[in-house]
Amino acid sequence: DDGTLTVYTEPALLEEVRERLEALGRNVQSAEIARVPTNTVMIEDREQAEKLIRMMDMLEDNDDVQNTWSNFDFSPEIAGELS
């Protein structure tokens, strides 16, 4: 809705794609390598969801951890309960 576009490319092409977008006059807000899952696991159990959230929070709070990724997603019911 806000005109933001997400572009995915091979890691080796990241800088080239960023440079070309900027050459076209596009404002690049972020250009980074990230792990994107090819499949996700749906979490439908509230207790399991809470454990996963706590684990991710602990990892993100650890000074030795630079980035975190996951391949889980919460069912709409669980997401509504956790928010």
Summary of the structure (lengths in Angstrom):
residues: 83
radius of gyration: 17.0
end to end distance: 23.0
largest distance: 48.7
contacts: 133
relative contact order: 0.16
helix: 43%
strand: 7%
